[in-house]
Amino acid sequence: MRWARTRGLPVRRIPGGKTATVYALRDELDRWAAQQADAEPVPATTADGEAFPQPPRRRLGIAIAAVAVVLTALGVAWALRPGADSVPARDASVQPLPADPALSDLYLQARDDWALRTPAALARAIAALETVTRRDPRFAPAFSALADTWLLAREFGGVSDAEAFEKARSAASASLQLDPDLAAAHRAMGFILYWADNDPVAAGRAFRRALALTPNSAQTHFWYGNVLSDNGAHEAALRELNQARLLEPGSVAIQTDLAWAEWSSGRQTDARATLDQLAISAPDFPVVQDCLSILRLAEGDVAGYVAAFTRYAELRGDEKLQRRARGLSAALSQGVPAARRQIAANALSDAGNGGVRDRAWAAFVFSAAGDRQALLQGLHRADAARERWGSAGATSRIRDRWAGDPEVLRLLDRRRPLPVE
């Protein structure tokens, strides 16, 4: 018990209270024991705090081996139980820590900073996790945590997609090399495969692998639900996001994406009510404003779009977004048509410079403005590039707007993505 607390001994517990059976996996014990080879023994104490005599290093090694034998035997018995899964699930509540106490503290602080989702906190988390991975290069969870942090930095910090995905891919790959069964690393790769590589089939496999390994990971259900929603699998998306909400109640990030999934599935009223409430209860969470800006543009509220986008840019602290917000405000001062032209120019600029993965957003902007000619031009270019679009909420609004236009619908049908599941 002491080594599990202080040295990250990878002990697992079968549910059943304080007297429940414990077990461990041989490969995890081998890696843990190798990390202890050069570690000083932890001073053992009695219940009254009196120090026990310290065993010689050879005796410590024998003790480690003895624990490994006993726990491995228990693990084999558990793995051979009737109906055992082919992929043993890991208990997401039991997570290892670096053997070095100082690195353990740094790692925990980095995870706290990751959860804050602010530019400054994410920058601190990246610096801390890079230190942990450098000083303990065999601690796989630090690499997967670093991948997670880079992925959030593109959404909540000022990091470009290109840089964030490159750094996240490198960290997730390193994590999987160290531990092929680390669920968090498979989750990060699933995120990258979908949003960077536009490969929903491979992304789905990665997410399902992660869930098989840790079925009760709120973050995995969260990100998988987000991907399913974008892919157009609305019932599955709501299933995953609601499960994430049950596992992590009170999470603003999960509630926001759940509202977005509801909007994507056509539940406009429910989504708008939730986002309006979140804008009051969580006024500093930028994704709420990002979602509200798109909902308002879909409703034809150009001024509302500009206001929400401006707030989003302020919360992100991204100078490029803030310049764009100032340009939109200046255009709006000249009237709604000028603002619409500026919104369209921004969308075309992003699509032309590789700032987004496809032309779905530009098509949505042209559709919302009722500009059929520009919409068709964008659809034909996407067709020539053989693009497959996610963005299910946006494409469904285009489809509704042009329900009686066979040419638009034909080209839009050709943009359907391959299914995640």
C-alpha positions in Angstrom: 0.0 0.0 0.0 2.8 2.4 0.9 4.7 1.7 -2.4 1.4 2.2 -4.4 1.1 5.7 -2.7 4.7 6.8 -2.8 6.3 5.0 -5.7 3.4 4.3 -8.1 3.4 0.5 -7.6 0.8 -0.4 -10.3 -1.7 -2.2 -8.1 -5.2 -2.8 -9.3 -8.2 -3.5 -7.1 -11.2 -5.6 -7.7 -14.3 -3.7 -6.5 -15.4 -4.8 -3.0 -14.3 -2.2 -0.4 -11.2 -2.1 1.8 -10.7 -5.9 1.8 -11.1 -6.3 -1.9 -8.7 -8.5 -3.8 -5.8 -6.7 -5.5 -3.9 -7.8 -8.6 -1.4 -6.4 -11.1 -0.1 -7.0 -14.6 3.3 -8.6 -15.1 4.5 -6.1 -17.8 3.6 -3.1 -15.6 5.4 -4.7 -12.6 8.5 -5.3 -14.7 8.6 -1.7 -15.9 7.9 -0.4 -12.3 10.6 -2.6 -10.8 13.2 -1.5 -13.4 12.5 2.1 -12.4 13.2 1.3 -8.8 16.6 -0.2 -9.5 18.5 3.0 -8.6 16.0 4.4 -6.1 16.8 4.7 -2.5 14.6 2.6 -0.2 11.6 4.5 1.3 11.9 4.7 5.1 9.4 2.3 6.6 7.6 3.3 9.8 5.4 1.6 12.3 1.9 2.8 13.1 3.4 5.0 15.8 5.9 6.6 13.4 9.0 4.7 14.6 11.4 3.9 11.8 12.0 0.2 11.0 15.6 -0.8 10.3 16.4 -0.3 6.6 17.0 -3.5 4.6 20.1 -3.8 2.4 19.5 -3.0 -1.3 19.7 -6.7 -2.2 16.8 -7.4 0.2 14.8 -4.5 -1.3 15.2 -6.2 -4.7 14.1 -9.5 -3.3 11.1 -7.8 -1.7 10.1 -6.2 -5.1 10.4 -9.6 -6.8 8.3 -11.2 -4.1 5.6 -8.6 -4.5 5.7 -9.1 -8.2 5.3 -12.9 -7.9 2.3 -12.6 -5.6 0.5 -9.9 -7.5 1.2 -11.5 -10.8 -0.3 -14.7 -9.5 -3.4 -12.9 -8.4 -3.5 -11.1 -11.8 -3.4 -14.4 -13.7 -6.2 -15.7 -11.6 -8.3 -12.6 -12.3 -7.5 -12.7 -16.0 -8.5 -16.3 -16.3 -11.9 -15.8 -14.7 -14.9 -17.0 -16.7 -16.0 -14.5 -19.4 -12.8 -12.4 -19.2 -12.5 -9.8 -22.0 -9.7 -10.3 -24.6 -8.5 -6.7 -23.7 -8.2 -6.3 -19.9 -9.8 -3.0 -18.9 -7.8 -0.7 -16.7 -9.2 1.0 -13.7 -9.0 4.7 -14.7 -9.1 5.7 -11.1 -5.8 4.0 -10.4 -3.1 5.9 -12.3 0.7 5.6 -11.9 2.9 8.5 -10.9 6.6 9.0 -11.6 8.9 7.3 -9.0 10.7 10.5 -8.2 8.5 12.5 -5.7 9.5 15.8 -7.2 8.5 14.7 -10.7 5.3 13.3 -9.3 4.4 16.7 -7.9 5.3 18.4 -11.2 3.2 15.9 -13.1 0.2 16.3 -10.9 0.4 20.1 -11.1 0.6 19.9 -14.9 -2.5 17.8 -15.0 -4.3 20.4 -12.8 -3.1 23.2 -15.2 -4.3 21.1 -18.2 -7.8 21.0 -16.7 -7.9 24.8 -16.3 -7.9 25.3 -20.1 -6.4 28.8 -20.1 -3.5 29.9 -22.3 -1.2 30.5 -19.3 -2.1 27.2 -17.5 -1.6 25.2 -20.7 1.8 26.8 -21.3 2.8 25.9 -17.7 1.6 22.3 -18.3 3.6 21.9 -21.4 6.8 23.1 -19.8 6.2 20.9 -16.8 5.4 17.8 -18.8 8.4 18.3 -21.1 10.5 18.4 -17.9 9.0 15.1 -16.7 9.4 13.3 -20.0 13.0 14.5 -20.2 13.9 13.4 -16.7 11.9 10.2 -16.7 11.8 9.2 -20.4 10.2 5.8 -19.7 7.1 7.2 -17.9 4.5 6.8 -20.6 1.6 8.7 -19.0 3.6 11.9 -19.1 3.9 11.6 -22.9 0.2 11.0 -23.4 -0.5 13.9 -21.0 1.8 16.1 -23.1 -0.1 15.1 -26.2 -3.4 16.0 -24.5 -2.0 19.4 -23.6 -0.8 20.3 -27.1 -4.3 19.3 -28.4 -6.0 21.7 -26.0 -3.4 24.4 -26.7 -4.7 24.7 -30.3 -8.2 25.3 -28.9 -7.6 27.4 -25.8 -4.2 28.9 -26.4 -2.4 30.6 -29.3 -0.8 27.5 -30.8 -1.5 26.8 -34.5 -3.1 23.6 -35.6 0.0 22.6 -37.5 2.3 23.0 -34.5 -0.1 21.5 -32.0 -0.9 18.4 -34.0 2.7 17.8 -34.9 3.8 18.0 -31.2 0.8 16.0 -30.0 1.4 13.2 -32.6 5.1 12.9 -31.5 4.2 12.7 -27.8 1.3 10.2 -28.3 3.6 8.0 -30.5 6.3 8.0 -27.9 3.7 7.1 -25.2 2.4 4.1 -27.3 6.0 2.9 -27.9 6.5 2.8 -24.1 3.1 1.3 -23.3 1.0 0.0 -26.2 -2.0 -0.5 -23.9 -2.1 3.1 -22.5 -5.7 4.2 -23.1 -4.9 8.0 -23.0 -2.4 7.6 -25.8 -4.9 5.8 -28.0 -7.4 8.5 -27.2 -5.0 11.3 -28.3 -4.2 9.4 -31.5 -7.9 9.1 -32.2 -8.3 12.8 -31.8 -5.4 13.5 -34.2 -6.6 10.9 -36.7 -9.9 12.6 -36.9 -9.2 16.3 -36.7 -5.8 16.4 -38.4 -5.8 13.4 -40.7 -9.5 13.4 -41.6 -9.5 9.6 -41.1 -12.7 8.9 -39.2 -12.4 5.1 -39.6 -9.0 4.9 -38.0 -10.0 7.5 -35.4 -13.0 5.3 -34.4 -10.8 2.3 -33.9 -8.4 4.3 -31.7 -11.2 5.6 -29.5 -12.8 2.2 -29.1 -9.5 0.7 -28.2 -9.1 3.4 -25.5 -12.6 2.7 -24.2 -11.9 -1.0 -24.1 -8.9 -0.3 -21.9 -10.5 2.2 -19.6 -14.3 2.1 -20.0 -14.8 4.8 -17.3 -12.7 7.5 -18.7 -14.8 10.7 -18.9 -12.2 12.4 -21.2 -12.4 9.5 -23.7 -16.2 9.4 -23.8 -16.1 13.2 -24.1 -13.7 13.4 -27.1 -15.3 10.3 -28.8 -18.7 11.9 -28.5 -17.4 15.1 -30.0 -16.0 13.2 -33.0 -19.2 11.2 -33.4 -21.2 14.5 -33.4 -19.1 16.1 -36.1 -19.3 12.9 -38.1 -23.1 12.9 -38.0 -23.7 9.9 -35.7 -26.0 11.9 -33.5 -27.5 9.2 -31.3 -24.0 7.7 -30.6 -22.6 11.2 -29.9 -25.3 12.0 -27.3 -24.7 8.5 -25.8 -21.0 9.2 -25.3 -21.3 12.8 -24.1 -24.0 11.9 -21.6 -21.8 9.2 -20.3 -18.9 11.7 -20.0 -21.2 14.0 -18.1 -22.2 11.3 -15.7 -18.6 10.4 -15.0 -17.5 14.1 -14.6 -20.6 16.1 -13.5 -20.2 19.8 -13.5 -17.7 19.9 -16.4 -18.4 23.1 -18.4 -16.4 21.7 -21.3 -18.6 18.6 -21.5 -21.8 20.5 -21.1 -20.8 22.9 -23.9 -20.0 20.1 -26.3 -23.2 18.3 -25.3 -25.2 21.4 -26.3 -23.2 21.6 -29.6 -24.1 18.0 -30.3 -27.8 18.8 -29.6 -27.6 21.6 -32.1 -25.9 19.4 -34.7 -28.7 16.8 -34.3 -31.4 19.5 -34.9 -32.3 20.2 -31.3 -31.9 23.9 -31.7 -34.0 25.2 -28.9 -32.4 22.9 -26.2 -28.9 23.8 -27.5 -29.5 27.5 -27.5 -31.0 27.4 -24.0 -28.0 25.5 -22.6 -25.5 27.7 -24.2 -27.2 30.9 -23.1 -27.2 29.6 -19.5 -23.5 28.6 -19.8 -22.6 32.1 -21.1 -24.0 33.4 -17.7 -22.6 30.7 -15.4 -19.2 30.3 -17.2 -18.6 33.7 -18.7 -14.9 33.0 -19.2 -15.1 29.7 -21.1 -14.3 30.6 -24.7 -15.9 27.6 -26.5 -19.4 28.7 -25.3 -18.9 32.0 -27.2 -17.6 30.1 -30.3 -20.6 27.9 -30.4 -23.0 30.8 -29.8 -21.4 32.8 -32.7 -22.2 29.9 -35.1 -25.7 29.5 -33.8 -26.4 33.2 -34.3 -25.0 33.2 -37.8 -27.2 30.2 -38.7 -30.2 32.2 -37.3 -29.3 35.2 -39.5 -28.2 37.3 -36.5 -25.0 38.9 -38.0 -24.6 41.4 -35.2 -24.9 38.6 -32.6 -22.3 36.6 -34.5 -19.9 39.5 -34.4 -20.5 40.1 -30.7 -20.0 36.5 -29.7 -16.9 36.1 -32.0 -15.4 39.2 -30.5 -15.9 37.8 -26.9 -14.4 34.5 -28.1 -11.3 36.2 -29.5 -10.9 38.2 -26.2 -11.1 35.0 -24.1 -8.6 33.2 -26.3 -6.1 36.0 -26.1 -5.1 35.2 -29.7 -4.0 38.4 -31.6 -5.0 37.0 -35.0 -8.5 36.3 -33.8 -8.6 39.8 -32.2 -7.6 41.5 -35.4 -10.3 39.6 -37.2 -12.8 40.6 -34.6 -11.9 44.3 -35.0 -12.3 43.9 -38.8 -15.7 42.4 -38.3 -16.8 45.2 -36.0 -15.6 47.8 -38.4 -17.4 46.2 -41.3 -20.6 45.9 -39.2 -20.5 49.6 -38.6 -21.1 50.0 -42.3 -24.1 47.7 -42.3 -25.0 44.0 -42.3 -24.1 43.4 -46.0 -20.6 44.7 -45.4 -20.2 42.4 -42.3 -21.4 39.4 -44.3 -18.8 40.2 -47.0 -16.1 40.3 -44.4 -17.2 37.0 -42.8 -17.1 35.4 -46.3 -13.7 36.9 -47.0 -12.4 35.4 -43.8 -13.8 32.0 -44.6 -12.3 32.1 -48.1 -8.9 33.2 -46.7 -8.9 30.3 -44.2 -9.8 27.7 -46.9 -7.2 29.1 -49.4 -4.3 29.2 -46.9 -4.8 25.8 -45.5 -6.1 27.2 -42.2 -8.9 24.7 -42.0 -9.1 21.1 -43.1 -11.9 21.6 -45.7 -14.4 24.1 -47.2 -17.3 23.2 -45.0 -17.2 26.4 -43.0 -17.0 28.6 -46.1 -20.0 26.7 -47.6 -22.0 27.3 -44.4 -21.2 31.0 -44.5 -22.3 31.3 -48.1 -25.4 29.3 -47.4 -26.3 31.4 -44.4 -26.0 34.5 -46.6 -28.1 33.0 -49.3 -25.3 33.3 -51.9 -26.0 30.3 -54.1 -23.3 31.1 -56.7 -20.5 31.3 -54.1 -21.9 28.1 -52.4 -21.8 26.2 -55.7 -18.3 27.4 -56.5 -17.1 26.2 -53.1 -18.9 22.9 -53.5 -17.4 22.3 -57.0 -13.9 23.1 -55.6 -14.5 20.7 -52.8 -15.6 18.1 -55.3 -12.5 18.5 -57.4 -10.4 18.0 -54.2 -12.5 15.0 -53.2 -13.1 16.5 -49.8 -15.2 14.6 -47.3 -16.8 16.8 -44.7 -17.7 16.3 -41.1 -19.3 19.5 -39.7 -22.6 17.7 -39.5 -24.4 20.6 -37.9 -23.3 23.0 -40.6 -24.0 20.7 -43.5 -27.5 19.9 -42.2 -28.3 23.6 -42.2 -27.1 23.9 -45.8 -29.2 20.9 -46.7 -32.3 22.5 -45.0 -31.7 25.9 -46.7 -31.4 24.4 -50.2 -33.8 21.5 -49.9 -35.3 22.2 -53.2 -32.1 22.6 -55.1 -31.0 19.3 -56.7 -27.5 20.6 -57.7 -26.6 21.8 -54.3 -27.9 18.6 -52.7 -26.1 16.4 -55.2 -22.7 18.1 -54.5 -23.4 18.1 -50.8 -24.2 14.4 -50.8 -20.8 13.7 -52.3 -19.1 15.4 -49.3 -20.5 12.8 -46.8 -17.7 11.4 -44.5 -16.9 7.8 -43.9 -18.5 6.6 -40.6 -16.6 6.6 -37.3 -18.6 3.6 -36.2 
